[in-house]
Amino acid sequence: MKTPTCANCHKQWSWKMTWKKTFTFKQAITCPFCGEKQYITKSARQKLCLLPIIFPIINVPFLSFGVSSFYLAMVYIICVVVLVIGMPFFYRLSNKEEPLW
């Protein structure tokens, strides 16, 4: 897996740059190299929307077998850390905004 590449200047963003840019409420993300606006692609947004589904799926085996809630909480914490670390690798960028539908 690799971090996103600017669709305009084709320079690859670092993990740290991508992670910082993800916590903005704007649709457009400005490329730190060329300054052009970049948009997360439709397919990347769809994949990112599916990531939270992991948590209910984790509940099923833990609750079915009566595993302690302490262990479930530990697994949740590990999943959150993995998602936060791995999220920038799901990003793909485009020069234009694509509708989600």
N, CA, C and O atoms as CSV, one atom per row, in Angstrom:
chain,resi,resn,atom,element,x,y,z
A,1,MET,N,N,0.844,-1.179,0.000
A,1,MET,CA,C,0.000,0.000,0.000
A,1,MET,C,C,0.887,1.238,0.000
A,1,MET,O,O,1.963,1.258,0.598
A,2,LYS,N,N,0.413,2.254,-0.675
A,2,LYS,CA,C,1.179,3.482,-0.682
A,2,LYS,C,C,0.267,4.666,-0.417
A,2,LYS,O,O,-0.950,4.587,-0.584
A,3,THR,N,N,0.867,5.740,-0.010
A,3,THR,CA,C,0.119,6.950,0.295
A,3,THR,C,C,-0.328,7.612,-1.007
A,3,THR,O,O,0.183,7.279,-2.076
A,4,PRO,N,N,-1.278,8.546,-0.926
A,4,PRO,CA,C,-1.812,9.146,-2.155
A,4,PRO,C,C,-0.790,9.970,-2.936
A,4,PRO,O,O,0.194,10.476,-2.396
A,5,THR,N,N,-1.069,10.075,-4.205
A,5,THR,CA,C,-0.243,10.862,-5.115
A,5,THR,C,C,-1.101,11.971,-5.696
A,5,THR,O,O,-2.246,11.738,-6.083
A,6,CYS,N,N,-0.557,13.164,-5.756
A,6,CYS,CA,C,-1.281,14.306,-6.321
A,6,CYS,C,C,-1.605,14.022,-7.786
A,6,CYS,O,O,-0.733,13.604,-8.549
A,7,ALA,N,N,-2.838,14.246,-8.172
A,7,ALA,CA,C,-3.252,14.006,-9.557
A,7,ALA,C,C,-2.723,15.086,-10.489
A,7,ALA,O,O,-2.734,14.903,-11.706
A,8,ASN,N,N,-2.261,16.208,-9.943
A,8,ASN,CA,C,-1.758,17.308,-10.758
A,8,ASN,C,C,-0.241,17.215,-10.969
A,8,ASN,O,O,0.225,17.149,-12.106
A,9,CYS,N,N,0.524,17.210,-9.874
A,9,CYS,CA,C,1.993,17.213,-9.992
A,9,CYS,C,C,2.606,15.818,-9.854
A,9,CYS,O,O,3.809,15.649,-10.056
A,10,HIS,N,N,1.798,14.830,-9.517
A,10,HIS,CA,C,2.202,13.426,-9.416
A,10,HIS,C,C,3.256,13.162,-8.341
A,10,HIS,O,O,4.005,12.189,-8.432
A,11,LYS,N,N,3.316,14.017,-7.332
A,11,LYS,CA,C,4.233,13.784,-6.214
A,11,LYS,C,C,3.477,13.030,-5.124
A,11,LYS,O,O,2.317,13.320,-4.828
A,12,GLN,N,N,4.164,12.062,-4.539
A,12,GLN,CA,C,3.538,11.239,-3.510
A,12,GLN,C,C,3.598,11.964,-2.169
A,12,GLN,O,O,4.639,12.486,-1.768
A,13,TRP,N,N,2.470,11.982,-1.498
A,13,TRP,CA,C,2.385,12.609,-0.185
A,13,TRP,C,C,2.924,11.637,0.856
A,13,TRP,O,O,2.816,10.421,0.699
A,14,SER,N,N,3.500,12.178,1.912
A,14,SER,CA,C,3.948,11.320,3.009
A,14,SER,C,C,2.738,10.930,3.862
A,14,SER,O,O,1.666,11.526,3.753
A,15,TRP,N,N,2.931,9.928,4.704
A,15,TRP,CA,C,1.857,9.501,5.598
A,15,TRP,C,C,1.456,10.650,6.514
A,15,TRP,O,O,0.268,10.892,6.727
A,16,LYS,N,N,2.440,11.354,7.054
A,16,LYS,CA,C,2.182,12.448,7.996
A,16,LYS,C,C,1.405,13.575,7.321
A,16,LYS,O,O,0.463,14.110,7.905
A,17,MET,N,N,1.791,13.942,6.097
A,17,MET,CA,C,1.072,14.991,5.355
A,17,MET,C,C,-0.374,14.583,5.117
A,17,MET,O,O,-1.295,15.372,5.330
A,18,THR,N,N,-0.565,13.353,4.676
A,18,THR,CA,C,-1.909,12.862,4.386
A,18,THR,C,C,-2.753,12.832,5.649
A,18,THR,O,O,-3.916,13.235,5.631
A,19,TRP,N,N,-2.175,12.358,6.739
A,19,TRP,CA,C,-2.914,12.257,7.994
A,19,TRP,C,C,-3.343,13.629,8.473
A,19,TRP,O,O,-4.468,13.789,8.947
A,20,LYS,N,N,-2.478,14.619,8.363
A,20,LYS,CA,C,-2.839,15.984,8.770
A,20,LYS,C,C,-3.959,16.534,7.890
A,20,LYS,O,O,-4.864,17.207,8.384
A,21,LYS,N,N,-3.904,16.255,6.606
A,21,LYS,CA,C,-4.898,16.785,5.666
A,21,LYS,C,C,-6.261,16.120,5.831
A,21,LYS,O,O,-7.267,16.689,5.407
A,22,THR,N,N,-6.325,14.935,6.432
A,22,THR,CA,C,-7.596,14.235,6.554
A,22,THR,C,C,-8.522,14.881,7.571
A,22,THR,O,O,-9.735,14.682,7.507
A,23,PHE,N,N,-7.988,15.635,8.488
A,23,PHE,CA,C,-8.816,16.221,9.534
A,23,PHE,C,C,-9.230,17.645,9.205
A,23,PHE,O,O,-9.142,18.544,10.042
A,24,THR,N,N,-9.676,17.832,7.989
A,24,THR,CA,C,-10.225,19.104,7.552
A,24,THR,C,C,-11.672,18.869,7.146
A,24,THR,O,O,-12.026,17.783,6.688
A,25,PHE,N,N,-12.486,19.865,7.311
A,25,PHE,CA,C,-13.904,19.717,6.954
A,25,PHE,C,C,-14.196,20.226,5.550
A,25,PHE,O,O,-15.355,20.306,5.142
A,26,LYS,N,N,-13.166,20.563,4.828
A,26,LYS,CA,C,-13.336,21.056,3.463
A,26,LYS,C,C,-13.349,19.879,2.496
A,26,LYS,O,O,-12.722,18.850,2.746
A,27,GLN,N,N,-14.062,20.040,1.403
A,27,GLN,CA,C,-14.108,18.992,0.379
A,27,GLN,C,C,-12.760,18.890,-0.336
A,27,GLN,O,O,-12.291,17.793,-0.640
A,28,ALA,N,N,-12.145,20.041,-0.600
A,28,ALA,CA,C,-10.884,20.065,-1.327
A,28,ALA,C,C,-9.719,20.046,-0.349
A,28,ALA,O,O,-9.755,20.687,0.701
A,29,ILE,N,N,-8.693,19.301,-0.713
A,29,ILE,CA,C,-7.459,19.244,0.065
A,29,ILE,C,C,-6.373,19.859,-0.807
A,29,ILE,O,O,-6.194,19.443,-1.952
A,30,THR,N,N,-5.663,20.822,-0.296
A,30,THR,CA,C,-4.631,21.497,-1.072
A,30,THR,C,C,-3.348,20.675,-1.067
A,30,THR,O,O,-2.886,20.233,-0.015
A,31,CYS,N,N,-2.784,20.476,-2.242
A,31,CYS,CA,C,-1.535,19.736,-2.374
A,31,CYS,C,C,-0.405,20.568,-1.763
A,31,CYS,O,O,-0.268,21.745,-2.097
A,32,PRO,N,N,0.397,19.992,-0.889
A,32,PRO,CA,C,1.486,20.754,-0.275
A,32,PRO,C,C,2.631,21.050,-1.238
A,32,PRO,O,O,3.479,21.892,-0.942
A,33,PHE,N,N,2.670,20.374,-2.382
A,33,PHE,CA,C,3.758,20.576,-3.337
A,33,PHE,C,C,3.415,21.622,-4.396
A,33,PHE,O,O,4.191,22.548,-4.634
A,34,CYS,N,N,2.246,21.472,-5.033
A,34,CYS,CA,C,1.904,22.379,-6.136
A,34,CYS,C,C,0.826,23.391,-5.767
A,34,CYS,O,O,0.618,24.357,-6.501
A,35,GLY,N,N,0.136,23.192,-4.645
A,35,GLY,CA,C,-0.878,24.133,-4.195
A,35,GLY,C,C,-2.234,23.975,-4.865
A,35,GLY,O,O,-3.146,24.757,-4.593
A,36,GLU,N,N,-2.387,22.984,-5.732
A,36,GLU,CA,C,-3.665,22.768,-6.415
A,36,GLU,C,C,-4.632,22.026,-5.498
A,36,GLU,O,O,-4.217,21.272,-4.618
A,37,LYS,N,N,-5.907,22.245,-5.714
A,37,LYS,CA,C,-6.923,21.551,-4.933
A,37,LYS,C,C,-7.056,20.114,-5.422
A,37,LYS,O,O,-7.099,19.840,-6.621
A,38,GLN,N,N,-7.117,19.212,-4.454
A,38,GLN,CA,C,-7.279,17.798,-4.737
A,38,GLN,C,C,-8.526,17.304,-4.026
A,38,GLN,O,O,-8.897,17.819,-2.971
A,39,TYR,N,N,-9.160,16.315,-4.602
A,39,TYR,CA,C,-10.382,15.752,-4.041
A,39,TYR,C,C,-10.192,14.254,-3.866
A,39,TYR,O,O,-9.527,13.607,-4.676
A,40,ILE,N,N,-10.767,13.712,-2.824
A,40,ILE,CA,C,-10.713,12.273,-2.596
A,40,ILE,C,C,-11.636,11.613,-3.614
A,40,ILE,O,O,-12.770,12.054,-3.798
A,41,THR,N,N,-11.166,10.572,-4.268
A,41,THR,CA,C,-11.956,9.930,-5.316
A,41,THR,C,C,-13.187,9.241,-4.726
A,41,THR,O,O,-13.255,8.948,-3.532
A,42,LYS,N,N,-14.132,9.001,-5.589
A,42,LYS,CA,C,-15.382,8.347,-5.190
A,42,LYS,C,C,-15.106,6.972,-4.582
A,42,LYS,O,O,-15.662,6.636,-3.536
A,43,SER,N,N,-14.269,6.193,-5.215
A,43,SER,CA,C,-13.989,4.838,-4.720
A,43,SER,C,C,-13.276,4.875,-3.365
A,43,SER,O,O,-13.536,4.028,-2.511
A,44,ALA,N,N,-12.395,5.831,-3.162
A,44,ALA,CA,C,-11.707,5.949,-1.875
A,44,ALA,C,C,-12.690,6.336,-0.771
A,44,ALA,O,O,-12.606,5.819,0.343
A,45,ARG,N,N,-13.618,7.238,-1.074
A,45,ARG,CA,C,-14.624,7.628,-0.073
A,45,ARG,C,C,-15.526,6.459,0.279
A,45,ARG,O,O,-15.905,6.295,1.438
A,46,GLN,N,N,-15.873,5.643,-0.713
A,46,GLN,CA,C,-16.716,4.479,-0.453
A,46,GLN,C,C,-15.987,3.475,0.447
A,46,GLN,O,O,-16.591,2.909,1.358
A,47,LYS,N,N,-14.707,3.256,0.197
A,47,LYS,CA,C,-13.927,2.350,1.039
A,47,LYS,C,C,-13.809,2.894,2.461
A,47,LYS,O,O,-13.932,2.143,3.428
A,48,LEU,N,N,-13.572,4.194,2.587
A,48,LEU,CA,C,-13.440,4.799,3.912
A,48,LEU,C,C,-14.749,4.720,4.697
A,48,LEU,O,O,-14.730,4.598,5.922
A,49,CYS,N,N,-15.869,4.788,4.008
A,49,CYS,CA,C,-17.165,4.690,4.686
A,49,CYS,C,C,-17.421,3.279,5.220
A,49,CYS,O,O,-18.181,3.106,6.173
A,50,LEU,N,N,-16.798,2.285,4.618
A,50,LEU,CA,C,-17.000,0.901,5.057
A,50,LEU,C,C,-16.163,0.530,6.281
A,50,LEU,O,O,-16.468,-0.454,6.954
A,51,LEU,N,N,-15.129,1.290,6.577
A,51,LEU,CA,C,-14.243,0.942,7.690
A,51,LEU,C,C,-14.944,0.851,9.047
A,51,LEU,O,O,-14.624,-0.059,9.811
A,52,PRO,N,N,-15.883,1.742,9.391
A,52,PRO,CA,C,-16.539,1.622,10.698
A,52,PRO,C,C,-17.391,0.364,10.871
A,52,PRO,O,O,-17.769,0.033,11.995
A,53,ILE,N,N,-17.698,-0.339,9.786
A,53,ILE,CA,C,-18.494,-1.557,9.881
A,53,ILE,C,C,-17.728,-2.647,10.630
A,53,ILE,O,O,-18.326,-3.613,11.104
A,54,ILE,N,N,-16.422,-2.497,10.736
A,54,ILE,CA,C,-15.598,-3.480,11.436
A,54,ILE,C,C,-16.068,-3.665,12.878
A,54,ILE,O,O,-16.063,-4.785,13.389
A,55,PHE,N,N,-16.469,-2.593,13.529
A,55,PHE,CA,C,-16.811,-2.663,14.945
A,55,PHE,C,C,-18.026,-3.540,15.254
A,55,PHE,O,O,-17.945,-4.358,16.171
A,56,PRO,N,N,-19.144,-3.414,14.540
A,56,PRO,CA,C,-20.244,-4.340,14.818
A,56,PRO,C,C,-19.900,-5.791,14.468
A,56,PRO,O,O,-20.382,-6.720,15.116
A,57,ILE,N,N,-19.075,-5.978,13.453
A,57,ILE,CA,C,-18.678,-7.333,13.073
A,57,ILE,C,C,-17.834,-7.972,14.177
A,57,ILE,O,O,-17.933,-9.175,14.419
A,58,ILE,N,N,-17.017,-7.178,14.837
A,58,ILE,CA,C,-16.189,-7.682,15.934
A,58,ILE,C,C,-17.061,-8.130,17.106
A,58,ILE,O,O,-16.727,-9.091,17.799
A,59,ASN,N,N,-18.171,-7.440,17.328
A,59,ASN,CA,C,-19.050,-7.770,18.453
A,59,ASN,C,C,-19.593,-9.190,18.399
A,59,ASN,O,O,-19.716,-9.845,19.434
A,60,VAL,N,N,-19.914,-9.666,17.220
A,60,VAL,CA,C,-20.605,-10.954,17.079
A,60,VAL,C,C,-19.836,-12.104,17.729
A,60,VAL,O,O,-20.394,-12.774,18.598
A,61,PRO,N,N,-18.579,-12.366,17.348
A,61,PRO,CA,C,-17.911,-13.504,17.988
A,61,PRO,C,C,-17.627,-13.275,19.480
A,61,PRO,O,O,-17.704,-14.211,20.276
A,62,PHE,N,N,-17.305,-12.054,19.852
A,62,PHE,CA,C,-17.003,-11.794,21.257
A,62,PHE,C,C,-18.224,-11.981,22.138
A,62,PHE,O,O,-18.143,-12.602,23.197
A,63,LEU,N,N,-19.346,-11.448,21.706
A,63,LEU,CA,C,-20.557,-11.564,22.511
A,63,LEU,C,C,-21.180,-12.958,22.424
A,63,LEU,O,O,-21.805,-13.412,23.383
A,64,SER,N,N,-21.020,-13.636,21.300
A,64,SER,CA,C,-21.565,-14.985,21.143
A,64,SER,C,C,-20.896,-15.991,22.075
A,64,SER,O,O,-21.548,-16.901,22.588
A,65,PHE,N,N,-19.605,-15.824,22.289
A,65,PHE,CA,C,-18.859,-16.759,23.117
A,65,PHE,C,C,-18.661,-16.267,24.542
A,65,PHE,O,O,-17.927,-16.881,25.317
A,66,GLY,N,N,-19.306,-15.174,24.888
A,66,GLY,CA,C,-19.267,-14.679,26.257
A,66,GLY,C,C,-17.904,-14.181,26.710
A,66,GLY,O,O,-17.561,-14.293,27.886
A,67,VAL,N,N,-17.133,-13.638,25.792
A,67,VAL,CA,C,-15.808,-13.104,26.132
A,67,VAL,C,C,-15.994,-11.823,26.936
A,67,VAL,O,O,-16.927,-11.059,26.690
A,68,SER,N,N,-15.121,-11.598,27.877
A,68,SER,CA,C,-15.193,-10.437,28.759
A,68,SER,C,C,-15.199,-9.125,27.961
A,68,SER,O,O,-14.550,-9.006,26.922
A,69,SER,N,N,-15.936,-8.168,28.467
A,69,SER,CA,C,-15.997,-6.862,27.805
A,69,SER,C,C,-14.650,-6.146,27.857
A,69,SER,O,O,-14.390,-5.263,27.039
A,70,PHE,N,N,-13.798,-6.513,28.800
A,70,PHE,CA,C,-12.448,-5.940,28.858
A,70,PHE,C,C,-11.683,-6.282,27.579
A,70,PHE,O,O,-11.035,-5.418,26.988
A,71,TYR,N,N,-11.763,-7.548,27.155
A,71,TYR,CA,C,-11.070,-7.970,25.945
A,71,TYR,C,C,-11.680,-7.321,24.701
A,71,TYR,O,O,-10.970,-6.983,23.755
A,72,LEU,N,N,-12.986,-7.155,24.714
A,72,LEU,CA,C,-13.646,-6.473,23.593
A,72,LEU,C,C,-13.170,-5.030,23.513
A,72,LEU,O,O,-12.913,-4.520,22.423
A,73,ALA,N,N,-13.053,-4.377,24.651
A,73,ALA,CA,C,-12.560,-2.995,24.677
A,73,ALA,C,C,-11.123,-2.917,24.172
A,73,ALA,O,O,-10.764,-1.983,23.455
A,74,MET,N,N,-10.313,-3.885,24.540
A,74,MET,CA,C,-8.920,-3.899,24.070
A,74,MET,C,C,-8.853,-4.080,22.554
A,74,MET,O,O,-8.045,-3.443,21.878
A,75,VAL,N,N,-9.704,-4.947,22.034
A,75,VAL,CA,C,-9.740,-5.155,20.581
A,75,VAL,C,C,-10.224,-3.875,19.888
A,75,VAL,O,O,-9.701,-3.514,18.834
A,76,TYR,N,N,-11.204,-3.194,20.458
A,76,TYR,CA,C,-11.668,-1.918,19.902
A,76,TYR,C,C,-10.538,-0.905,19.851
A,76,TYR,O,O,-10.357,-0.225,18.841
A,77,ILE,N,N,-9.784,-0.799,20.925
A,77,ILE,CA,C,-8.670,0.154,20.968
A,77,ILE,C,C,-7.639,-0.179,19.899
A,77,ILE,O,O,-7.139,0.715,19.216
A,78,ILE,N,N,-7.323,-1.449,19.754
A,78,ILE,CA,C,-6.366,-1.864,18.732
A,78,ILE,C,C,-6.898,-1.536,17.337
A,78,ILE,O,O,-6.152,-1.053,16.486
A,79,CYS,N,N,-8.189,-1.799,17.100
A,79,CYS,CA,C,-8.799,-1.498,15.796
A,79,CYS,C,C,-8.765,-0.005,15.491
A,79,CYS,O,O,-8.473,0.390,14.363
A,80,VAL,N,N,-9.055,0.814,16.473
A,80,VAL,CA,C,-9.029,2.268,16.267
A,80,VAL,C,C,-7.621,2.716,15.904
A,80,VAL,O,O,-7.442,3.520,14.989
A,81,VAL,N,N,-6.629,2.205,16.609
A,81,VAL,CA,C,-5.238,2.572,16.317
A,81,VAL,C,C,-4.857,2.132,14.906
A,81,VAL,O,O,-4.243,2.896,14.162
A,82,VAL,N,N,-5.214,0.914,14.540
A,82,VAL,CA,C,-4.903,0.409,13.196
A,82,VAL,C,C,-5.613,1.241,12.129
A,82,VAL,O,O,-5.021,1.555,11.096
A,83,LEU,N,N,-6.877,1.601,12.370
A,83,LEU,CA,C,-7.609,2.421,11.399
A,83,LEU,C,C,-6.995,3.803,11.246
A,83,LEU,O,O,-6.858,4.305,10.131
A,84,VAL,N,N,-6.626,4.415,12.355
A,84,VAL,CA,C,-6.029,5.761,12.291
A,84,VAL,C,C,-4.690,5.710,11.562
A,84,VAL,O,O,-4.377,6.596,10.767
A,85,ILE,N,N,-3.910,4.682,11.831
A,85,ILE,CA,C,-2.609,4.554,11.158
A,85,ILE,C,C,-2.786,4.201,9.681
A,85,ILE,O,O,-2.054,4.712,8.834
A,86,GLY,N,N,-3.744,3.336,9.364
A,86,GLY,CA,C,-3.912,2.858,8.001
A,86,GLY,C,C,-4.770,3.719,7.096
A,86,GLY,O,O,-4.728,3.565,5.876
A,87,MET,N,N,-5.546,4.624,7.673
A,87,MET,CA,C,-6.473,5.433,6.883
A,87,MET,C,C,-5.807,6.191,5.724
A,87,MET,O,O,-6.366,6.195,4.627
A,88,PRO,N,N,-4.657,6.823,5.908
A,88,PRO,CA,C,-4.056,7.543,4.771
A,88,PRO,C,C,-3.719,6.663,3.578
A,88,PRO,O,O,-3.587,7.168,2.463
A,89,PHE,N,N,-3.577,5.368,3.783
A,89,PHE,CA,C,-3.261,4.477,2.672
A,89,PHE,C,C,-4.467,4.184,1.791
A,89,PHE,O,O,-4.308,3.669,0.684
A,90,PHE,N,N,-5.675,4.504,2.262
A,90,PHE,CA,C,-6.885,4.299,1.472
A,90,PHE,C,C,-7.192,5.485,0.563
A,90,PHE,O,O,-8.035,5.373,-0.327
A,91,TYR,N,N,-6.532,6.600,0.769
A,91,TYR,CA,C,-6.827,7.821,0.013
A,91,TYR,C,C,-6.264,7.743,-1.394
A,91,TYR,O,O,-5.128,7.319,-1.603
A,92,ARG,N,N,-7.074,8.159,-2.355
A,92,ARG,CA,C,-6.659,8.361,-3.739
A,92,ARG,C,C,-7.187,9.732,-4.130
A,92,ARG,O,O,-8.288,10.112,-3.734
A,93,LEU,N,N,-6.413,10.470,-4.901
A,93,LEU,CA,C,-6.767,11.860,-5.194
A,93,LEU,C,C,-7.094,12.070,-6.655
A,93,LEU,O,O,-6.624,11.350,-7.537
A,94,SER,N,N,-7.927,13.094,-6.885
A,94,SER,CA,C,-8.361,13.459,-8.224
A,94,SER,C,C,-8.360,14.984,-8.336
A,94,SER,O,O,-8.442,15.683,-7.327
A,95,ASN,N,N,-8.269,15.494,-9.560
A,95,ASN,CA,C,-8.292,16.942,-9.787
A,95,ASN,C,C,-9.704,17.515,-9.691
A,95,ASN,O,O,-9.871,18.712,-9.462
A,96,LYS,N,N,-10.718,16.671,-9.865
A,96,LYS,CA,C,-12.086,17.167,-9.806
A,96,LYS,C,C,-12.912,16.356,-8.822
A,96,LYS,O,O,-12.634,15.184,-8.569
A,97,GLU,N,N,-13.911,16.991,-8.283
A,97,GLU,CA,C,-14.783,16.337,-7.306
A,97,GLU,C,C,-15.746,15.403,-8.025
A,97,GLU,O,O,-16.394,15.788,-8.998
A,98,GLU,N,N,-15.830,14.180,-7.537
A,98,GLU,CA,C,-16.732,13.196,-8.116
A,98,GLU,C,C,-17.938,13.027,-7.200
A,98,GLU,O,O,-17.769,12.911,-5.987
A,99,PRO,N,N,-19.152,13.010,-7.750
A,99,PRO,CA,C,-20.321,12.777,-6.903
A,99,PRO,C,C,-20.311,11.359,-6.350
A,99,PRO,O,O,-19.826,10.430,-6.996
A,100,LEU,N,N,-20.847,11.210,-5.162
A,100,LEU,CA,C,-20.836,9.900,-4.533
A,100,LEU,C,C,-21.845,8.937,-5.158
A,100,LEU,O,O,-21.668,7.723,-5.051
A,101,TRP,N,N,-22.895,9.441,-5.806
A,101,TRP,CA,C,-23.899,8.562,-6.416
A,101,TRP,C,C,-23.619,8.368,-7.865
A,101,TRP,O,O,-24.358,7.658,-8.547
